[in-house]
Amino acid sequence: MDLAALLAEVDRLRRLPFPARRGHRGTVVSGPGFHLAALAVSEDLHDPHGADPGRAAHAEDDFRAWCQALVELLSARWGEPETLDLYPFLERRTAGGPTAGASPEGRPPPPLDELCGFVPEVYGWRVGDRWTAVGVGQGERGLPLQLVVATADRAVYEQAVAPGPGPTGPRVTDPRTAGPRMSDPSVSDPSVSEPSVSDPSVSEPSVTDPSLTDPRVIGPRDAGARGA
């Protein structure tokens, strides 16, 4: 995996103005106040006959290692990330209940409304007037894994994660009190800030480049079943 290319795409999206209308180009979905992009997409992981039971687990390990490496590089720039659990947004979106920053129909604001459908949690930073986050997701078991990046209007994000009534509000982990993040021995030292450094021990599965609008790749999951 080319970490320099991943960082370049993160930087490009952070500089890219938000459009007035929703649309997509390639693997990037954009709209008022947000961009959401797939940095990498695995091959289809369906294995109905059990011919290769370790293939999906191996691909997931690789994608989480790549995400961790990207988190370490971004942390060298911006400090430790916040960890945002997206499941409360999925529950509220599915139930149609009210949530801070939601639309009148109860949906969270984009890109949280789409992220919560296939990504369990993201690692994010509030820098300048934007919130930027990365994570790994999967629509449902057997569908391709995705390493995603989202960038959004910081004010809208902060309204969406503001504490609300009841115990089911969004859970944002303060990096000052959080425990260790996901770790993987194959990931390079977090003190390394050179974006071109990658770990040769991390093997790369077949990566495709479908549009985020491909229903096999991105789509809401039910609140009763979490993704990858």
FENPE-V692967 format. One record per residue. N is the residue number from 1. RES is the residue in three letters. PHI is phi in whole degrees, -180 to 180 (999 if undefined). PSI is psi in radians with two decimals (* if undefined). D_LAST is the distance of its C-alpha to the last C-alpha in Angstrom with 1 decimal. Layout:
N & RES & PHI & PSI & D_LAST
N & RES & PHI & PSI & D_LAST
//
This chain:
1 & MET & 999 & 2.31 & 19.9
2 & ASP & -89 & 1.69 & 22.6
3 & LEU & -65 & -0.57 & 21.8
4 & ALA & -61 & -0.70 & 25.1
5 & ALA & -68 & -0.65 & 24.0
6 & LEU & -64 & -0.79 & 20.8
7 & LEU & -63 & -0.69 & 22.9
8 & ALA & -62 & -0.67 & 25.5
9 & GLU & -70 & -0.69 & 23.1
10 & VAL & -59 & -0.82 & 22.0
11 & ASP & -64 & -0.67 & 25.8
12 & ARG & -63 & -0.76 & 26.7
13 & LEU & -68 & -0.59 & 24.5
14 & ARG & -69 & -0.53 & 25.8
15 & ARG & -85 & -0.36 & 29.3
16 & LEU & -72 & 2.20 & 28.8
17 & PRO & -62 & 2.64 & 30.5
18 & PHE & -79 & 2.39 & 28.6
19 & PRO & -78 & 2.84 & 30.0
20 & ALA & -79 & -0.38 & 32.0
21 & ARG & -131 & 2.62 & 30.2
22 & ARG & -70 & 2.48 & 26.7
23 & GLY & -170 & -3.14 & 26.1
24 & HIS & -146 & 2.67 & 24.1
25 & ARG & -144 & 2.05 & 25.1
26 & GLY & 63 & -2.17 & 23.1
27 & THR & -98 & 0.31 & 19.5
28 & VAL & -114 & 2.19 & 20.7
29 & VAL & -107 & 2.27 & 20.8
30 & SER & -132 & 2.74 & 23.5
31 & GLY & -168 & -3.09 & 25.5
32 & PRO & -56 & 2.01 & 27.7
33 & GLY & 85 & 0.14 & 26.3
34 & PHE & -161 & 2.75 & 23.1
35 & HIS & -134 & 2.48 & 21.6
36 & LEU & -137 & 2.19 & 18.0
37 & ALA & -137 & 2.57 & 17.4
38 & ALA & -91 & 2.03 & 15.1
39 & LEU & -79 & -0.55 & 16.3
40 & ALA & -154 & 2.53 & 14.9
41 & VAL & -133 & 2.27 & 13.3
42 & SER & -78 & 3.04 & 12.8
43 & GLU & -71 & 2.91 & 14.8
44 & ASP & -61 & 2.36 & 13.9
45 & LEU & -109 & 0.22 & 12.1
46 & HIS & -63 & 2.38 & 13.9
47 & ASP & -143 & 1.19 & 16.1
48 & PRO & -61 & -0.43 & 18.1
49 & HIS & -101 & 0.07 & 20.8
50 & GLY & 65 & 0.54 & 18.9
51 & ALA & -71 & -0.51 & 20.8
52 & ASP & -142 & 1.33 & 18.4
53 & PRO & -64 & -0.36 & 16.0
54 & GLY & -91 & -0.10 & 15.1
55 & ARG & -65 & -0.80 & 14.3
56 & ALA & -65 & -0.74 & 10.6
57 & ALA & -64 & -0.69 & 10.3
58 & HIS & -65 & -0.75 & 12.8
59 & ALA & -64 & -0.71 & 11.2
60 & GLU & -64 & -0.73 & 8.0
61 & ASP & -59 & -0.75 & 10.9
62 & ASP & -63 & -0.82 & 12.8
63 & PHE & -65 & -0.67 & 10.6
64 & ARG & -69 & -0.58 & 10.0
65 & ALA & -67 & -0.72 & 13.8
66 & TRP & -65 & -0.71 & 14.7
67 & CYS & -63 & -0.77 & 13.1
68 & GLN & -61 & -0.74 & 15.0
69 & ALA & -62 & -0.71 & 18.1
70 & LEU & -67 & -0.70 & 18.1
71 & VAL & -60 & -0.74 & 17.7
72 & GLU & -63 & -0.73 & 20.6
73 & LEU & -68 & -0.73 & 22.7
74 & LEU & -69 & -0.58 & 22.3
75 & SER & -66 & -0.56 & 23.0
76 & ALA & -64 & -0.48 & 26.2
77 & ARG & -84 & -0.82 & 27.3
78 & TRP & -116 & 0.00 & 26.3
79 & GLY & 91 & -3.13 & 25.8
80 & GLU & -63 & 2.46 & 22.9
81 & PRO & -83 & 2.81 & 20.1
82 & GLU & -85 & 2.55 & 19.2
83 & THR & -105 & 2.12 & 15.8
84 & LEU & -110 & 2.06 & 15.0
85 & ASP & -79 & 2.11 & 12.9
86 & LEU & -91 & -0.09 & 12.3
87 & TYR & -62 & -0.69 & 12.1
88 & PRO & -59 & -0.59 & 15.9
89 & PHE & -67 & -0.67 & 16.2
90 & LEU & -66 & -0.75 & 14.2
91 & GLU & -60 & -0.80 & 16.5
92 & ARG & -71 & -0.63 & 19.5
93 & ARG & -66 & -0.72 & 18.9
94 & THR & -66 & -0.71 & 18.4
95 & ALA & -79 & -0.32 & 21.5
96 & GLY & 75 & 0.30 & 23.4
97 & GLY & -81 & 2.97 & 24.7
98 & PRO & -74 & 2.57 & 26.0
99 & THR & -149 & 2.57 & 24.2
100 & ALA & -57 & 2.30 & 25.7
101 & GLY & 80 & 0.08 & 25.8
102 & ALA & -82 & 2.87 & 24.7
103 & SER & -72 & 2.95 & 26.6
104 & PRO & -57 & -0.44 & 29.3
105 & GLU & -82 & -0.01 & 26.9
106 & GLY & 95 & -0.05 & 24.6
107 & ARG & -76 & 2.49 & 21.8
108 & PRO & -63 & 2.79 & 20.6
109 & PRO & -72 & 2.66 & 22.1
110 & PRO & -70 & 2.59 & 20.4
111 & PRO & -89 & 0.09 & 18.2
112 & LEU & -62 & -0.56 & 16.5
113 & ASP & -65 & -0.60 & 17.0
114 & GLU & -85 & -0.72 & 14.9
115 & LEU & -58 & -0.74 & 12.2
116 & CYS & -67 & -0.24 & 11.5
117 & GLY & -79 & -0.26 & 10.9
118 & PHE & -150 & -0.05 & 7.6
119 & VAL & -119 & 2.13 & 7.0
120 & PRO & -69 & -0.69 & 6.8
121 & GLU & -155 & 2.74 & 9.6
122 & VAL & -132 & 2.79 & 11.9
123 & TYR & -110 & 2.09 & 14.9
124 & GLY & -132 & 2.81 & 18.1
125 & TRP & -134 & 2.48 & 21.8
126 & ARG & -103 & 1.86 & 24.8
127 & VAL & -129 & 2.12 & 27.3
128 & GLY & 62 & -2.33 & 30.3
129 & ASP & -98 & 0.29 & 29.8
130 & ARG & -129 & 2.65 & 26.1
131 & TRP & -107 & 2.28 & 22.7
132 & THR & -128 & 2.35 & 20.4
133 & ALA & -145 & 2.70 & 16.7
134 & VAL & -131 & 2.71 & 14.0
135 & GLY & -171 & 3.07 & 10.3
136 & VAL & -120 & 2.33 & 7.3
137 & GLY & -141 & 2.94 & 5.5
138 & GLN & -157 & 2.21 & 5.3
139 & GLY & -57 & -0.81 & 7.9
140 & GLU & -163 & 2.92 & 7.5
141 & ARG & -57 & 2.30 & 7.6
142 & GLY & 100 & -0.41 & 10.1
143 & LEU & -77 & 2.86 & 10.0
144 & PRO & -61 & 2.53 & 10.2
145 & LEU & -78 & 2.64 & 7.9
146 & GLN & -134 & 2.37 & 9.6
147 & LEU & -98 & 2.02 & 11.1
148 & VAL & -119 & 2.72 & 12.7
149 & VAL & -130 & 2.44 & 15.8
150 & ALA & -129 & 2.49 & 17.4
151 & THR & -136 & 2.44 & 21.0
152 & ALA & -148 & 2.89 & 22.9
153 & ASP & -61 & 2.17 & 26.1
154 & ARG & -63 & -0.69 & 26.2
155 & ALA & -64 & -0.70 & 28.4
156 & VAL & -67 & -0.73 & 26.2
157 & TYR & -61 & -0.80 & 23.1
158 & GLU & -65 & -0.59 & 25.3
159 & GLN & -66 & -0.68 & 26.6
160 & ALA & -67 & -0.59 & 23.2
161 & VAL & -99 & 0.09 & 22.1
162 & ALA & -60 & 2.45 & 25.7
163 & PRO & -56 & 2.37 & 26.0
164 & GLY & -123 & -3.14 & 26.9
165 & PRO & -71 & 2.61 & 28.4
166 & GLY & 87 & 2.93 & 26.7
167 & PRO & -87 & 0.00 & 24.0
168 & THR & -106 & 0.33 & 21.0
169 & GLY & -71 & 2.95 & 21.3
170 & PRO & -57 & 2.43 & 18.8
171 & ARG & -106 & 1.95 & 18.2
172 & VAL & -110 & 2.11 & 19.0
173 & THR & -85 & 2.13 & 19.4
174 & ASP & -72 & 2.14 & 22.7
175 & PRO & -63 & -0.31 & 22.6
176 & ARG & -76 & -0.38 & 26.1
177 & THR & -119 & -0.06 & 25.1
178 & ALA & -74 & 2.70 & 21.5
179 & GLY & -79 & -2.98 & 20.8
180 & PRO & -61 & 2.52 & 19.5
181 & ARG & -77 & 3.08 & 16.3
182 & MET & -53 & 2.40 & 13.8
183 & SER & -128 & 2.72 & 16.2
184 & ASP & -152 & 2.22 & 16.6
185 & PRO & -62 & -0.28 & 20.2
186 & SER & -84 & -0.15 & 19.9
187 & VAL & -84 & 2.47 & 19.7
188 & SER & -68 & 2.84 & 23.1
189 & ASP & -55 & 2.31 & 25.1
190 & PRO & -63 & -0.27 & 24.2
191 & SER & -76 & -0.19 & 27.9
192 & VAL & -77 & 2.10 & 27.7
193 & SER & -108 & 0.00 & 27.9
194 & GLU & -76 & 2.03 & 28.7
195 & PRO & -67 & -0.32 & 26.1
196 & SER & -85 & -0.06 & 27.1
197 & VAL & -78 & 2.24 & 26.3
198 & SER & -138 & 2.80 & 23.4
199 & ASP & -94 & 2.03 & 22.8
200 & PRO & -67 & -0.25 & 24.2
201 & SER & -78 & -0.20 & 22.4
202 & VAL & -89 & 1.93 & 19.0
203 & SER & -78 & 2.70 & 19.2
204 & GLU & -111 & 2.05 & 18.1
205 & PRO & -73 & 2.99 & 16.5
206 & SER & -62 & 2.20 & 18.1
207 & VAL & -114 & 2.26 & 17.2
208 & THR & -109 & 3.12 & 18.3
209 & ASP & -136 & 0.98 & 19.3
210 & PRO & -77 & 2.82 & 18.8
211 & SER & -69 & 2.60 & 19.5
212 & LEU & -63 & -0.30 & 16.9
213 & THR & -85 & -0.08 & 18.9
214 & ASP & -63 & 2.10 & 18.1
215 & PRO & -63 & -0.33 & 16.7
216 & ARG & -75 & -0.33 & 14.6
217 & VAL & -103 & -0.78 & 12.8
218 & ILE & -133 & 2.37 & 12.6
219 & GLY & 175 & 2.77 & 13.2
220 & PRO & -68 & 2.53 & 12.8
221 & ARG & -107 & 2.87 & 10.9
222 & ASP & -76 & 2.64 & 13.0
223 & ALA & -65 & -0.36 & 13.3
224 & GLY & -83 & -0.11 & 13.4
225 & ALA & -141 & 2.03 & 10.0
226 & ARG & -87 & 2.69 & 6.9
227 & GLY & -81 & -2.65 & 3.8
228 & ALA & -68 & * & 0.0
//
